[in-house]
Amino acid sequence: MPPTEAVAPFITEPAHLLAFLAGIVGLVFWLSTLRPFQTFFRYLPPLIWMYFLPMIATTMGITPDDSPLYSPVMSRILLPAVLVLLLIPSDIRGIAKLGPKAVLMMVAGTFGIVLGATVSFWIFKDKLPEESWKAVAALSGSWIGGSPNMTAVIESLDMPKTLVAPIVIVDTVLAYSWLGLLIALSAYQRQIDKHHKADARVIDELAAHLEAEQATQSRAPRTGDIAMMVGLALVVSQICIWLGGPINLFFTKVLGFKQFGEVINAFGWGILLITAVGLALSTTPVRRLDFCGASAVGNVGLYLLLTSYGARANLNAILEAPMFVAMGAVWIAIHVAVLYAATRLLKAPIFLAATASMANIGGTASAPVVAAAYHPSMAPVGLLMAILGGVLGTPLALFVVAATCKAISQG
């Protein structure tokens, strides 16, 4: 019986697709303001629907799971600009008060990914294709800091093209589904923290301080304010992304440190520069832009990013790589178990656990979304944790996961 030809999605034009996704953002938030829906959205916050509605649309064939709108437009233009706007309001002193508990939760999440990779591969190795240890290493790179790490590992290990598609499916479907579940849990964070006897006072105090600062100094934005936000975000982000290329060449070609190219690519250098510049700007009068809505504009960008993540997760793709998906599910379950144990041991709030998890599995694009779902003013915390994961991802994937899984496959 001949294979069934794939049916083209109903919406493919990038401009039409952007309008569709932006319409979802506007519709969901409008419905959340209506009194009959307020109880519903209190338990299932709007951010969940930013992810799941596009995912359903893609699964039904309305939207594509791949589009120039998602990449490069959103990933290379919108994401860097959003990061600038979210970093400008950063209260560095306040974030520092989160202390070692935030770092320990991030380390626990990373350890859970490394452990989950080796254990799940050991369980499924006989049911996977040859050289699948390379695919596990590449996916572990993505799940410790984000997609740039996965690309670096794929190139470093000279991975067969036949193994790329399955790990992309696992990365897309499972990682984004887990993101949706973490956002859903944000509606129950008080109950969860109370059950675990977690001490969330530092986080609550920092969030309250940032919110109080907004309440006392905020004002209605003027045309000039919006122009400055958009101009600053685009100029700073694109200069940083452009400089990422020369910096990468300087370390790898001029100084001969080829290992830097394995750890971080040009785009990764650009993101690090954006972070440094954004944090530096947060200590200057530029931070006052947040009092007229810089973080609000940034959050709208985040919501649009989230709709694009949901649109990439076609549930039908699960049928194309069932063993890889099963392995990935066990993998994430081990990661969650390790984080749960660390949460109980450290009495850490669910905010830190969720943010640490997505800082590993989702990276710089997704961690601020999850952090903002729990505390709207805390997106910078998620970004900083994700950057730590981005630095660790490639070396851990290459030197720990790849070596271990290769040994398991040969044993």
N, C-alpha and C positions, 0 to 999 in steps of 0.2 A: 504494500500500500504506500503510495507516494507521500512524502511529508507535507503537512499542511503549510501553505504559504502564510507568512506573517502579514497581518492586516495593519496598514499604516495608521498611526494615531489620528484622531479627528483634528486635533490642534497641533500643528507643527511649526508654523511661522513664529519666530522668536518674539516679535512684537505682540502677536495675538496671545502667545503663551504667557508673556509678562503681564498682559492685561488680565488674563484668567487668574493667575496666581495673586496679583494685587487685589483683584476682586474678591478672592477668598479671604484675604486679610481684612479688607474693609467690611465684608458681610459678617464675618464671625464677630468682630469687635462691635459692630452695630447691634447684632442680636444680643450680645452680652450686656448691653446697656438697657435692654427692655425688661421690665419687671417680671413678666411671665417666665423669662429664661434665666433670671439671676441665680436661682437656686441650682439649676442645672449646671451653669458655668462655674458655680462655686466648687462643685465636686469634680467637674471635668473642665479645667481652665481653657481659655481660648487657645493657648499655645499648643495644646494637644491637637486641636483641629487644624492648626496650620500645617501640621505634619500629616495627619491621617487622611484628611480630605483629598490632598493631592495624590497620596499613595493609592487611594481607592480609584481616583480618576485615571491614574496610569494603569492600574490593574484592569480597569474596564476598557482600556484602549482610547480614552479621551485625550490624554496627554502622553508625550514620549518619555522614556526613561533615560534618554540622552539627548541633549540639545546644546547648540552653541550658547544659548541663554544661560545654562547652568555653568558651563565652562567653555570659553574663558570669561564671559561677561560678569557673572556673579562671583566666581572664584577669584578672578584676577583684578576686577575693578570694584565691585560692590563690597566684597569681604574686606580688602585692605582699608577702604575708606571708612567702613563701619568700625573697624578696630581703632582707628584714630579717634573717632567720636566717642567711643566707649572708654578709651584710656584717658582722655582729657579730664574727666571728673574724678580720677583716681585719688583716693586719700591714702598716700603711701604709708604714712605713720599709722593710720588706722588699720590698714591691711597687715602691717607688721605685727600688730597686736594679736593676730590670729595664732601666732607662735608656732612651735614645732608640731602641734597636732595636725595642722594642715599639711605640712611636709610629710609627716608619718602616714597620713591617709593616702597621699599621692604615691608614696613608696609601696604601701600595701597593695594599692590598685595595680601598680606595675608588676609587683611580685606575683599577683594573681594571674596576670596575663602570661608571664613567663612559665609559671607552673601549669596553667591551663593548656598552653601550647604543647608542652612535652607530654602531659598525661593524656590529653585527647588524641594526639598523634599516635601514641603507643596503643590506645584502644582501637583506633580505626586504620592503622597502617596497612593491614592486610587487605583492606577493601578500597584502598586508594591507588591511583596510578603510580607508575614508577617516577622517582625523583620528587614525590610530593613533599618531602621534607623541605625543599626549596620554597614551595608554596606556603607552607606553614611559617617559615622564617619571614617571608615577604608580608604575610598577613599580620604576623606579630609586630613587624615594623609599623604597619598602619595602626595597629591597636595599642601602640605605645607612642602616641604623639601625632598620628595623622598620615594622610596619603603621601606627602613628600618622602617620608621614610620608606614606605612600601616601594615607591619607584626606585629609590636608591638601592634597596635590597635586591629587587628584580634585576637591575643592571649589574650589580656586583656579583650575583650568583649565576649570571647568564641563564636565567630561568626559561624553560621551553614555553613558547606562546600558548600551547594547549593548556597550560596550567594557570594562565593569567585570568581567563574568563571565569573559571569556578571561584577563585578567591575574590574577584570583584563582586560576584553575586553574593557570596557570604558576607563580604564587607558591607555591601549596600543594604541587603535585606536585614541581616541580624543587627548590625550596628545602629541603623536608623530605627529599627523596631525597638531596640533597647533604649534609644534616645526618647522615643515616644512614651515608653513605660516610665522612665525616670521623670519626665515632665508630668505624667499623670500622678505620680507619687507626691509631687509638690503640694497637692491639695490636702495631703494628710500628714505633712511634716510635723505639726504640733503633736498629733497623737503618737506618731512614731517616736519622736524624741522623748515624750513622756514615758512611753513604754520601755525605752532603753535607758531611762534616767540620764539622758544626755544633757550636758551643760552647754546650752546654746547662748549663754548670756553675752559672750564677747561678740558673737555674730549679730545678735539682736541689737546690741549697743552700737556696733558699727553701722548697721543698716539704719537704725533710728537716728544716729548722728547725721548720716548722709541725707536722710529724708527730711530731718528738721532743717538742715542747711538749705535744702531746696525750698522748703515751705516759707522760710523767713526771707530768703534773698531772691526767690524766683520772680520773674516778670514776664509779661507777654512779649513774645519775639517780634521784632520788627523785620522789615524786608532786608535791611543791612545785616542783621544778625544771621538770618538764614543764608544769605549770600556768603558771609564769612565762614559759616560752618561747612557748607558744601565746597567752597573754594579751598579752604584749609585742608579738609579731609582728602580731597582728590589730589591736590598738589603734593602734600606731605607723603601720602601713601604711594603715589606713583613715582616720586623721586626715590623713595626708599626701595621700592621694588626694582627700579632701574639700577640703583647702586648695588643691589644684591649680586648682579652679574659680575661687575668688576671686582668686587670683594672676593667672590668665589674664585675667579681667575687668579687673583693675587695670591691666595693661599695655595691653590692647587698647582698653578703653573710657575709663577714667579718664585715663590718660596719652596716649591716642590713638596708641599704637604698634601700628597694625594689622598691621605686618609680623611682630610676635611671634606672632600667631595663625596665620601662614602657616608659621612655623618650628617651633612646638611648641604642642600643644593642652593642655587641662586635665589629661588623664591623663598626658601627658608631663611636665608640671610636678610632678604627684604622684610620678612615678618619680624625678625629680631630687631632690625633697625626701626621699624614702625613702633614696636614696643618701647624701645629706648627713647625715641623722640616723643612718643605720646606721654610717657611717664615724665619726661623732662618738661613738656608743656604743662603738665598738671601742677607743676610748682610755680608757674608764672601766671600773670593776669589772664592768660588765655583760658584758664580754668573757669573764668566767669561766664564763658559761653554756655556752660551747662545750666546756669541760672535762667537762661532763656530758651532752653530746650535741646541742647546738644545731645544729651543721652537719649532723649525721646526720639529724636531723628535717627540716632544710631539704632535704637530698638526697633524702629519700623524697618530698617534695613535688615536687622536680624530676623524679623518675622518673614520677610521676603526670602531670605536665605533658607529658613526652615521649610518654607513651602517647596523650594527647589530640592531639598533633601528628600522630602516625602515623595516628590514626583519621580525621583530616581529609583525608588524601592518598589519594583514590580513583583508582586507576590507570586506571579506565574513562574518567575525565574527559579523559585525553590525546586521545581520539578526537574530542572536541567542539571542540578548538581546535588542530589539528595545526600550522598555520603559526606561531601564537604560541608553541607549545611548542618547535618547531624553532628559532625565533629565540632563545628563552630558553636553549636548550641551547648554542647558539653563544656567547651572551652569557656564560654561566657559564664556558665553556671559555676565553674570553679573560681573564676575571677570574682563573682558576686559572693561566693562563700567566704573567700579570703577577706574581702572588704567587710562583710558582715561581722566576721570574727574580730577584725580590727576596730570596727565601730563599737562593738560591745566592750572590748578590752579597754579602749581609750575613752569610752563614753562620749564619742564624737557625735555631733548633730548630723542628721541625714543630709543636710546641705553639703557638708564636706565630703561625705561618702559619694553622693550623686555627682558632685562636681569633679571629684578625683576620678571617678569611673569614666565620665565622659571626656575628661582631659586626656585620659589614656586612649580610649576607644575612638573618640571623635576628633580630638585635637583642637587646634585654635579656632576652627569654624563652629564647632558644636558646644564646646565647654562653656563659652559665655552665654549661650542660649539656655542651657540647663541652669547655670548659676542665676541668671536673670529670672527664670521661672520660679525659683525659690525666694529670691530677694531681688527685686527689680534694679536695685542700686549696686548689686554685687557682681555684675558681669566682669569687671577687671580681675577679680579673684580667679574666675574660671580661666581667663586668658593667661594669666601668669602661671597657673598650674599646668596648663596645656603646653606652654613654652618649655617648661621643665621636661615634660614628656617628650616633646619634639627633639630636645637635645639628647635624651637617653635612648630614643627609639631605635635608630639604626645600629649603633654599636651593640646594644643588647640583642637585637634580632640577628646580627651577623655572628657575634662571638659567643653568644649563649644559646639561643634557640636553634640556630642553624647547626651548630656543632653538636648539640645534644640530640636533635632529631635525626641528623645524619647517622650518628652512632646507633640510635634506636633502629633505624631502617636497615643498617648493616648487621645488626645483632640478631 
